[in-house]
Amino acid sequence: MAKRTTREPEDLRRRLVQAMAGARPRSPEALWQFVRTVYGLAVPRRAVCPGHAAPMEYLVRAVLEPGRDLVVWASRGGAKTELGSLATHLDAILRPGCQTRILGGSLDQSEKMYEYLLRKWDGAFAGYLAREPTARRTELVNGSIIEVLTQSPRSVRGQRVHRLKCDEVDEFGPEVWRAAQFVTQSAPGLRPSGGKRGRKAPRGAWRGEPCAWIPAQLEVFSTMHRPFGPMARLVDHLTQNESCAPEGTPSGRDVPSRKPQLLKWCLWEVLEPCPPERSCSRCPLWSDCEGRARGADGYFPIDDAIAQHARASREAWEAEMLCLRPRGEGLVFAEFNPASHVAPVGFDASLPLYRAIDFGYANPFVCLWVQVKSDCGSRTADGACSWAPLPGGPRGSAGGERQSPDLDLSHVQARVLAEYVERERPIAEHAHAMASRDPGPVLATYGDPAGWQRSDITGTGPCQELAALGIRVRTPRAGILEGVEMLRRLVKPRPGREPGLVIDPSCRWLVQALQEYHWEGAADGRRSERPAKDGPDHPIDALRYLLTGLFLKRDKVRERRW
């Protein structure tokens, strides 16, 4: 009797596998029941935090409603890798000829999802294998193939597959992540009767529509532990209501043209239900939980969560387990807060108006329109404050770059009205665009001193070309850290007073730059004393040219007549 009882679950699994292959589940409930019975996984299906999704929501989207890219932002231990392997396994069975690639932030991460997948071919599913799986490749008799890619552009480029699973995207290199955007491609599957190399599909194989169309789908799984990393940028991109999918749907094909869907869950969505005998008032998790665990239906042990909470820093706990945005470790403007620094800014005719420019061609050409409100006292003809540095400020540094003088900017407010960001345009076109967008008379334009350098081809530089078009550019001679320090003082919170920096919501490039501008080496823990030059620096540079031009001594500002 005992032996028969042991075999019954396996027989039931085998029958369910055959039934699953013959008729795919049509509802989330049917899918959940199948996964629980066959794989032994009770996937949590209850979201307990506002705006969050249950882990089962991912499985429903990936398996029952394919064709839309998915971005999963989940906690450590949130079953991201396990669920990704489960969806890969079901795709390979349900969609003959489905081509799937697994790409992790490292080869170890890729192999981790693949290892989870290999375990699923034991028992009732073994008959679907065309041959014994290798360390990085699995082939099925129905033509589906699953393969592991290495974290390199050469490995990713040239791939054309239906599915790409990107695990821990926050560890991806920029070149690999760019290449991954072009890997997936919709294409027909294989006929259900066709086996690999003449072999027939197993009995009970999928009997769907011949040559069924398999829509492309890219899936991203990651925590967000880098405040300026790929995952943070991706989430920002999706939450700004920008469409990431191409317009148009192929005729006769059910391929949705929509932006990726963001699915987010944290510890509370995967935590085991908290029993009534546990006291909330004595629980170390109460300040974060606030009773959410009572409604959870997950698997993560409460005692393990308490132990991790005790040994982790507050910053790590919030980022890794609660899925809150990482704090500003390594950020230059850690105190910048869009809630207080971003607000509608209208042109005020009583305040001076300036342009701030950072030159570029392959890199973006940036122009900001800024008004400055100040109680500094006397001003020069162009509206700049005429004060000198206050005594006691640092006058130099070991590296030869002057530090920012000890200026009192507590009564200064910079208001950024608009921005202009373009690449690969001639200076004349930039000049015309700037002039057409001026909201009022511009008192002065500040830019990069490098703009005076003459090109070997044209014999002129950007400053000379703008001067010939009627725009004279002032170029302050100041180090990077001087301007950065001035901007940091404006960003610093002022309780009970107006902020020192206010940016109109239309200046999205500048707002993003202030949130991502970081010190060199901050991503890998080897932070230097200089900001990184990797993208967010361009609008920051424009703003610091303006600040150093206005608030440093006038003999540091260079102007040439043309």
C-alpha positions as CSV (number, residue, x, y, z in Angstrom):
1,M,0.0,0.0,0.0
2,A,2.8,2.3,0.9
3,K,4.6,1.6,-2.4
4,R,1.5,2.2,-4.4
5,T,1.0,5.5,-2.6
6,T,4.5,6.5,-3.6
7,R,3.9,5.8,-7.3
8,E,0.5,7.5,-7.5
9,P,1.8,11.1,-7.5
10,E,4.3,10.2,-10.3
11,D,1.6,8.7,-12.4
12,L,-0.6,11.7,-11.8
13,R,2.2,14.0,-12.8
14,R,2.8,12.0,-16.0
15,R,-0.9,12.2,-16.9
16,L,-1.0,15.9,-16.2
17,V,2.1,16.5,-18.3
18,Q,0.4,14.8,-21.3
19,A,-2.8,16.7,-20.7
20,M,-0.9,20.0,-20.4
21,A,0.9,19.3,-23.7
22,G,-2.3,18.5,-25.4
23,A,-4.3,21.4,-24.2
24,R,-2.6,24.5,-22.7
25,P,-4.2,26.0,-19.6
26,R,-6.7,28.8,-20.5
27,S,-6.9,30.5,-17.1
28,P,-4.5,31.6,-14.4
29,E,-6.3,29.2,-12.0
30,A,-5.6,26.2,-14.2
31,L,-2.0,27.3,-14.7
32,W,-1.5,27.7,-10.9
33,Q,-3.0,24.3,-10.2
34,F,-0.8,22.6,-12.8
35,V,2.4,24.3,-11.5
36,R,1.6,23.3,-7.9
37,T,0.8,19.7,-8.8
38,V,3.5,19.0,-11.4
39,Y,6.4,21.2,-10.2
40,G,5.5,21.2,-6.5
41,L,5.5,25.0,-6.4
42,A,2.7,27.0,-4.8
43,V,3.5,30.4,-6.5
44,P,2.4,33.3,-4.4
45,R,-0.6,35.0,-6.0
46,R,-1.5,37.8,-3.6
47,A,0.0,41.3,-3.8
48,V,0.0,42.9,-0.3
49,C,1.7,46.2,-1.1
50,P,0.1,49.1,-3.1
51,G,1.3,49.1,-6.7
52,H,2.9,45.7,-6.5
53,A,2.2,42.5,-8.4
54,A,2.1,38.9,-7.1
55,P,4.8,36.6,-8.5
56,M,2.0,34.5,-10.2
57,E,1.2,37.6,-12.3
58,Y,4.6,37.2,-14.0
59,L,3.9,33.5,-14.9
60,V,0.4,34.4,-16.2
61,R,1.9,37.2,-18.5
62,A,4.8,35.1,-19.7
63,V,3.0,31.8,-20.4
64,L,-0.7,32.7,-21.1
65,E,-0.3,36.2,-22.6
66,P,3.1,36.2,-24.5
67,G,4.3,38.9,-26.8
68,R,4.8,41.7,-24.4
69,D,8.2,42.4,-22.9
70,L,8.3,42.0,-19.1
71,V,10.5,43.8,-16.5
72,V,10.5,42.1,-13.1
73,W,11.9,44.1,-10.2
74,A,11.8,41.8,-7.2
75,S,13.6,41.2,-3.9
76,R,16.4,38.8,-3.0
77,G,14.9,35.4,-2.6
78,G,11.8,36.6,-4.6
79,A,12.0,33.5,-6.9
80,K,12.9,35.6,-10.0
81,T,15.3,33.0,-11.3
82,E,13.1,30.0,-10.4
83,L,10.0,31.5,-12.1
84,G,12.1,32.5,-15.2
85,S,13.3,28.9,-15.5
86,L,9.7,27.7,-15.1
87,A,8.4,29.9,-17.8
88,T,11.2,28.8,-20.1
89,H,10.4,25.1,-19.4
90,L,6.7,25.7,-20.3
91,D,7.5,27.7,-23.4
92,A,9.7,24.9,-24.7
93,I,6.9,22.4,-24.3
94,L,3.9,24.4,-25.3
95,R,5.4,26.1,-28.3
96,P,7.3,23.7,-30.6
97,G,10.3,25.3,-32.1
98,C,10.6,28.0,-29.4
99,Q,14.1,29.4,-29.3
100,T,15.1,30.7,-25.8
101,R,18.4,32.2,-24.6
102,I,19.4,32.9,-21.0
103,L,21.7,35.8,-20.4
104,G,22.8,36.6,-16.8
105,G,24.8,39.4,-15.3
106,S,27.6,36.9,-15.1
107,L,28.1,33.4,-16.5
108,D,27.4,32.1,-13.0
109,Q,24.1,33.8,-12.9
110,S,23.2,32.5,-16.4
111,E,24.1,28.9,-15.3
112,K,22.0,29.3,-12.1
113,M,18.8,29.7,-14.1
114,Y,19.9,26.9,-16.4
115,E,20.5,24.6,-13.5
116,Y,17.0,25.2,-12.2
117,L,15.8,24.3,-15.7
118,L,17.8,21.1,-16.0
119,R,16.1,19.7,-12.8
120,K,12.8,20.0,-14.5
121,W,13.6,17.5,-17.2
122,D,13.7,14.6,-14.8
123,G,10.8,12.1,-14.5
124,A,7.7,12.8,-16.6
125,F,9.4,15.4,-18.8
126,A,12.4,13.3,-19.8
127,G,10.7,12.1,-22.9
128,Y,10.8,15.6,-24.4
129,L,14.6,15.7,-24.6
130,A,16.1,15.0,-28.0
131,R,19.4,14.2,-26.4
132,E,21.2,14.6,-23.1
133,P,21.5,18.3,-22.2
134,T,25.0,19.8,-22.3
135,A,26.3,22.3,-19.8
136,R,24.8,25.2,-21.9
137,R,22.3,23.8,-24.4
138,T,19.1,21.7,-24.2
139,E,17.4,20.4,-27.3
140,L,13.8,19.0,-27.4
141,V,12.3,16.6,-29.9
142,N,9.7,19.3,-30.8
143,G,12.5,21.6,-32.1
144,S,12.6,23.9,-29.0
145,I,16.1,24.9,-28.0
146,I,17.4,26.5,-24.8
147,E,20.9,27.9,-24.6
148,V,23.0,29.9,-22.2
149,L,24.8,33.0,-23.5
150,T,28.0,34.5,-21.9
151,Q,28.2,38.1,-20.8
152,S,29.9,39.5,-23.9
153,P,28.7,41.5,-26.9
154,R,30.1,38.9,-29.3
155,S,27.9,36.2,-27.7
156,V,24.8,38.3,-27.8
157,R,25.1,39.9,-31.2
158,G,23.8,37.9,-34.1
159,Q,21.2,36.0,-32.1
160,R,17.6,35.9,-33.4
161,V,15.4,34.1,-31.0
162,H,11.8,34.2,-29.7
163,R,12.7,34.5,-26.0
164,L,15.6,36.2,-24.1
165,K,15.7,35.9,-20.3
166,C,18.0,38.6,-18.8
167,D,18.8,37.7,-15.2
168,E,20.3,40.4,-12.8
169,V,20.4,43.1,-15.5
170,D,21.9,45.5,-12.9
171,E,25.2,43.6,-13.4
172,F,25.1,43.9,-17.2
173,G,27.8,45.8,-19.1
174,P,26.5,48.7,-21.2
175,E,27.5,47.1,-24.5
176,V,25.9,43.8,-23.7
177,W,22.7,45.5,-22.6
178,R,22.5,47.5,-25.8
179,A,23.1,44.4,-27.9
180,A,20.4,42.5,-26.0
181,Q,17.7,45.0,-27.2
182,F,17.9,43.5,-30.7
183,V,17.9,39.7,-30.0
184,T,14.3,38.8,-29.9
185,Q,12.3,38.3,-33.1
186,S,8.8,36.8,-33.7
187,A,8.7,33.9,-36.1
188,P,6.7,30.7,-36.8
189,G,7.2,27.7,-34.6
190,L,7.6,24.1,-35.9
191,R,4.8,21.7,-36.9
192,P,3.9,19.6,-33.9
193,S,4.4,16.3,-35.8
194,G,8.0,17.2,-36.8
195,G,10.7,15.8,-34.5
196,K,14.4,16.6,-34.2
197,R,16.4,14.8,-36.9
198,G,13.5,12.6,-37.9
199,R,12.5,11.6,-34.4
200,K,8.8,11.8,-33.6
201,A,7.5,13.9,-30.8
202,P,6.5,12.0,-27.7
203,R,3.0,10.7,-27.3
204,G,0.6,13.4,-26.2
205,A,2.8,16.1,-27.8
206,W,1.2,19.6,-28.4
207,R,-1.5,19.5,-31.1
208,G,-2.0,23.1,-31.7
209,E,-2.2,25.0,-34.9
210,P,0.5,24.0,-37.4
211,C,3.3,26.5,-37.7
212,A,1.8,28.6,-34.9
213,W,3.3,32.1,-34.7
214,I,5.5,32.6,-31.7
215,P,5.7,36.3,-30.6
216,A,9.0,37.7,-29.5
217,Q,9.4,38.5,-25.8
218,L,12.3,39.9,-23.8
219,E,12.2,39.4,-20.0
220,V,14.3,41.2,-17.5
221,F,14.8,40.1,-13.9
222,S,16.7,42.0,-11.3
223,T,16.9,43.7,-8.0
224,M,17.8,47.4,-8.1
225,H,20.9,48.0,-6.0
226,R,22.7,50.5,-8.2
227,P,21.0,54.0,-8.0
228,F,22.4,54.8,-11.5
229,G,22.5,51.4,-13.0
230,P,20.7,49.8,-15.9
231,M,17.7,48.7,-13.8
232,A,17.1,52.1,-12.4
233,R,17.2,53.7,-15.9
234,L,14.9,51.0,-17.2
235,V,12.4,51.5,-14.4
236,D,12.5,55.3,-14.9
237,H,12.0,54.8,-18.6
238,L,8.9,52.7,-18.0
239,T,7.4,54.9,-15.3
240,Q,7.6,58.0,-17.5
241,N,4.9,56.6,-19.8
242,E,7.2,56.4,-22.8
243,S,6.5,53.8,-25.4
244,C,9.3,51.4,-25.8
245,A,7.7,49.2,-28.5
246,P,7.7,50.0,-32.2
247,E,4.5,51.2,-33.7
248,G,2.4,48.9,-35.8
249,T,1.4,45.2,-35.6
250,P,2.1,42.7,-38.4
251,S,-1.0,42.0,-40.4
252,G,-2.8,38.9,-39.3
253,R,-0.6,38.3,-36.3
254,D,-1.5,38.7,-32.7
255,V,1.7,40.6,-31.7
256,P,0.9,43.5,-29.4
257,S,2.6,46.8,-29.9
258,R,3.0,47.9,-26.3
259,K,5.7,49.1,-24.0
260,P,7.2,46.6,-21.6
261,Q,5.2,45.8,-18.5
262,L,6.8,46.5,-15.1
263,L,6.1,43.8,-12.5
264,K,7.4,44.6,-9.0
265,W,7.2,42.6,-5.8
266,C,9.1,42.7,-2.5
267,L,9.6,40.5,0.5
268,W,6.0,40.9,1.7
269,E,4.7,39.3,-1.5
270,V,6.8,36.1,-1.0
271,L,6.8,35.9,2.8
272,E,5.0,33.0,4.5
273,P,1.7,33.9,6.2
274,C,2.4,35.3,9.7
275,P,0.5,33.2,12.3
276,P,-1.6,34.8,14.9
277,E,0.6,33.6,17.7
278,R,3.4,35.9,16.6
279,S,3.4,39.3,18.4
280,C,3.5,42.3,16.0
281,S,4.7,44.6,18.8
282,R,7.8,42.5,19.5
283,C,8.6,41.7,15.9
284,P,11.8,43.4,14.5
285,L,10.0,43.7,11.1
286,W,7.0,45.6,12.3
287,S,8.2,49.1,11.3
288,D,8.4,47.9,7.7
289,C,5.7,45.2,7.7
290,E,2.8,47.1,9.5
291,G,0.7,43.9,9.4
292,R,1.3,43.1,5.7
293,A,2.6,39.6,6.6
294,R,-0.8,38.6,8.0
295,G,-2.1,38.7,4.4
296,A,0.9,37.1,2.7
297,D,0.7,33.7,1.0
298,G,4.3,33.0,0.1
299,Y,7.1,30.7,1.2
300,F,10.0,32.8,2.5
301,P,10.5,31.9,6.2
302,I,9.7,34.7,8.6
303,D,12.7,33.8,10.9
304,D,15.1,34.0,7.9
305,A,13.7,37.5,7.1
306,I,14.3,38.5,10.7
307,A,17.9,37.2,10.6
308,Q,18.7,39.0,7.4
309,H,17.1,42.2,8.7
310,A,19.4,42.0,11.8
311,R,22.7,41.6,9.9
312,A,22.0,43.9,6.9
313,S,22.4,47.7,6.8
314,R,19.3,49.7,6.5
315,E,20.3,50.8,3.0
316,A,20.8,47.3,1.8
317,W,17.6,46.0,3.4
318,E,15.5,48.7,1.7
319,A,17.1,48.1,-1.7
320,E,17.4,44.3,-1.7
321,M,14.3,43.2,0.2
322,L,11.8,46.0,0.2
323,C,12.5,47.1,-3.4
324,L,12.8,50.7,-2.5
325,R,15.1,52.8,-4.7
326,P,18.7,52.6,-3.6
327,R,20.0,55.4,-1.5
328,G,22.5,57.9,-2.9
329,E,25.7,56.0,-2.1
330,G,28.2,57.1,-4.7
331,L,26.0,59.8,-6.0
332,V,27.3,63.4,-6.3
333,F,23.9,65.0,-5.6
334,A,22.5,62.5,-3.1
335,E,20.3,65.2,-1.6
336,F,18.5,65.9,-4.9
337,N,14.9,65.1,-4.5
338,P,12.5,65.5,-7.5
339,A,9.6,66.0,-5.0
340,S,11.1,69.3,-3.8
341,H,13.4,70.3,-6.7
342,V,11.1,69.7,-9.7
343,A,8.1,72.0,-10.1
344,P,6.6,74.1,-12.9
345,V,8.7,77.2,-13.6
346,G,7.4,80.1,-15.6
347,F,9.4,82.9,-17.1
348,D,9.7,85.9,-14.7
349,A,10.5,89.2,-16.6
350,S,11.9,90.7,-13.4
351,L,14.7,88.2,-13.1
352,P,17.8,87.9,-15.3
353,L,17.7,85.1,-17.9
354,Y,20.8,83.2,-18.9
355,R,21.8,80.4,-21.3
356,A,24.1,77.6,-20.1
357,I,25.8,75.5,-22.8
358,D,27.8,72.3,-23.0
359,F,29.2,71.7,-26.5
360,G,29.0,68.4,-28.3
361,Y,28.5,66.7,-31.6
362,A,28.6,62.9,-31.1
363,N,27.9,63.7,-27.5
364,P,24.8,65.8,-27.0
365,F,24.9,69.6,-27.4
366,V,23.0,70.9,-24.3
367,C,21.5,74.3,-23.6
368,L,19.7,75.3,-20.4
369,W,17.6,78.4,-19.9
370,V,18.1,79.6,-16.3
371,Q,16.9,82.5,-14.2
372,V,18.6,83.3,-11.0
373,K,17.0,84.9,-8.0
374,S,19.5,86.3,-5.5
375,D,19.8,88.7,-2.6
376,C,23.5,89.1,-3.0
377,G,23.5,92.9,-3.3
378,S,25.4,94.6,-6.1
379,R,25.6,93.2,-9.6
380,T,27.7,93.6,-12.6
381,A,26.3,94.8,-15.9
382,D,25.4,91.2,-17.0
383,G,23.6,90.5,-13.8
384,A,26.3,88.4,-12.1
385,C,26.9,88.9,-8.4
386,S,29.9,91.1,-7.7
387,W,30.9,89.6,-4.4
388,A,34.3,88.1,-3.7
389,P,34.8,84.7,-2.0
390,L,34.3,84.8,1.8
391,P,37.5,84.5,3.8
392,G,38.5,81.1,5.1
393,G,37.6,79.0,2.1
394,P,40.1,76.5,0.6
395,R,42.3,77.9,-2.1
396,G,43.7,74.8,-3.8
397,S,44.0,71.0,-3.8
398,A,46.8,68.5,-4.1
399,G,45.8,67.7,-7.7
400,G,46.2,71.3,-8.8
401,E,42.5,71.9,-9.2
402,R,41.1,74.7,-7.1
403,Q,38.3,73.8,-4.7
404,S,35.1,75.8,-4.7
405,P,35.5,79.0,-2.6
406,D,33.4,79.3,0.6
407,L,30.6,81.3,-1.0
408,D,27.3,81.8,0.8
409,L,24.7,80.6,-1.6
410,S,21.9,80.2,0.9
411,H,20.0,83.1,-0.5
412,V,20.4,82.1,-4.2
413,Q,17.8,80.2,-6.2
414,A,18.5,78.9,-9.7
415,R,15.4,78.3,-11.8
416,V,15.8,76.1,-14.9
417,L,13.0,76.9,-17.3
418,A,13.8,74.7,-20.3
419,E,16.4,72.5,-22.0
420,Y,17.6,71.8,-25.5
421,V,19.5,68.5,-26.2
422,E,20.5,67.5,-29.7
423,R,23.3,65.4,-31.3
424,E,25.1,65.6,-34.6
425,R,23.8,69.1,-35.6
426,P,25.9,72.0,-36.9
427,I,26.4,75.0,-34.7
428,A,24.3,77.2,-36.9
429,E,21.3,74.9,-36.4
430,H,21.9,75.0,-32.6
431,A,22.1,78.8,-32.7
432,H,18.8,79.1,-34.6
433,A,17.1,76.6,-32.3
434,M,18.3,78.5,-29.2
435,A,17.2,81.9,-30.5
436,S,13.8,80.6,-31.4
437,R,13.3,79.1,-27.9
438,D,14.4,82.1,-25.8
439,P,11.5,83.0,-23.5
440,G,12.8,86.5,-23.1
441,P,15.9,88.7,-23.5
442,V,19.1,86.7,-22.6
443,L,21.5,88.6,-20.4
444,A,24.5,86.3,-21.0
445,T,25.5,82.9,-22.3
446,Y,28.0,80.7,-20.4
447,G,29.8,77.7,-21.8
448,D,32.8,75.4,-21.9
449,P,36.2,77.1,-22.3
450,A,37.1,74.2,-24.7
451,G,34.7,75.9,-27.1
452,W,37.5,78.3,-28.1
453,Q,39.6,75.4,-29.5
454,R,39.8,75.7,-33.3
455,S,39.1,72.7,-35.5
456,D,41.9,71.6,-37.9
457,I,39.3,71.3,-40.6
458,T,37.2,74.5,-40.2
459,G,39.8,76.7,-38.5
460,T,37.1,77.8,-36.0
461,G,35.6,76.6,-32.8
462,P,32.0,76.6,-31.4
463,C,32.5,79.8,-29.6
464,Q,33.7,81.6,-32.7
465,E,30.9,80.2,-34.8
466,L,28.3,81.3,-32.2
467,A,29.8,84.7,-32.0
468,A,29.6,85.1,-35.8
469,L,25.9,84.3,-35.4
470,G,25.3,86.9,-32.7
471,I,25.7,84.8,-29.6
472,R,28.7,85.7,-27.5
473,V,29.7,83.0,-25.0
474,R,31.4,83.6,-21.7
475,T,33.7,80.8,-20.6
476,P,34.6,80.7,-16.9
477,R,38.0,79.2,-16.0
478,A,37.1,77.0,-13.1
479,G,37.7,73.4,-12.1
480,I,35.0,70.7,-12.2
481,L,34.8,70.4,-8.4
482,E,34.3,74.1,-8.0
483,G,31.1,74.1,-10.1
484,V,30.0,70.8,-8.7
485,E,30.3,72.1,-5.1
486,M,28.3,75.2,-6.0
487,L,25.5,73.1,-7.4
488,R,25.6,70.8,-4.4
489,R,25.0,73.8,-2.2
490,L,22.0,74.8,-4.2
491,V,20.6,71.3,-4.0
492,K,21.1,71.1,-0.2
493,P,17.7,71.1,1.6
494,R,16.5,74.3,3.1
495,P,13.9,73.5,5.7
496,G,11.1,76.0,5.8
497,R,12.4,77.9,2.7
498,E,12.3,77.7,-1.0
499,P,14.8,75.2,-2.5
500,G,18.0,76.6,-4.0
501,L,17.4,74.7,-7.3
502,V,14.0,74.4,-9.1
503,I,13.7,72.6,-12.4
504,D,10.7,72.6,-14.7
505,P,9.3,69.1,-15.3
506,S,10.0,69.5,-19.1
507,C,13.8,69.4,-18.4
508,R,13.8,65.6,-18.1
509,W,17.4,65.2,-19.3
510,L,18.7,67.4,-16.5
511,V,16.4,65.8,-13.8
512,Q,17.7,62.4,-14.8
513,A,21.3,63.6,-14.8
514,L,21.1,65.0,-11.3
515,Q,19.8,61.6,-10.1
516,E,22.5,59.6,-11.9
517,Y,25.6,61.8,-11.7
518,H,28.1,59.8,-9.6
519,W,31.7,59.6,-8.6
520,E,34.2,57.5,-10.7
521,G,34.3,54.0,-9.5
522,A,31.2,54.2,-7.3
523,A,29.6,51.3,-9.1
524,D,32.3,48.8,-8.1
525,G,33.3,50.3,-4.7
526,R,36.5,52.1,-5.9
527,R,35.2,55.6,-5.6
528,S,37.5,58.4,-6.7
529,E,37.3,62.2,-6.0
530,R,36.2,63.0,-9.5
531,P,32.7,62.7,-11.1
532,A,32.4,60.1,-13.8
533,K,32.1,61.2,-17.4
534,D,29.7,58.6,-18.7
535,G,26.5,60.4,-19.9
536,P,24.8,62.3,-17.1
537,D,27.7,64.8,-17.0
538,H,26.7,66.9,-20.0
539,P,23.7,68.9,-18.5
540,I,25.6,69.1,-15.2
541,D,28.5,70.6,-17.0
542,A,26.3,73.3,-18.6
543,L,24.9,74.2,-15.2
544,R,28.2,74.5,-13.5
545,Y,29.6,76.7,-16.2
546,L,26.8,79.1,-15.5
547,L,27.3,79.0,-11.7
548,T,31.0,79.5,-11.8
549,G,30.6,82.3,-14.3
550,L,28.1,84.1,-12.1
551,F,29.5,83.5,-8.6
552,L,33.3,83.4,-9.0
553,K,35.6,86.4,-9.4
554,R,35.1,88.2,-12.7
555,D,38.8,87.7,-13.8
556,K,38.0,83.9,-14.0
557,V,35.5,84.5,-16.8
558,R,36.9,84.6,-20.4
559,E,35.2,86.4,-23.2
560,R,36.5,87.1,-26.7
561,R,35.0,89.5,-29.2
562,W,34.6,88.1,-32.7
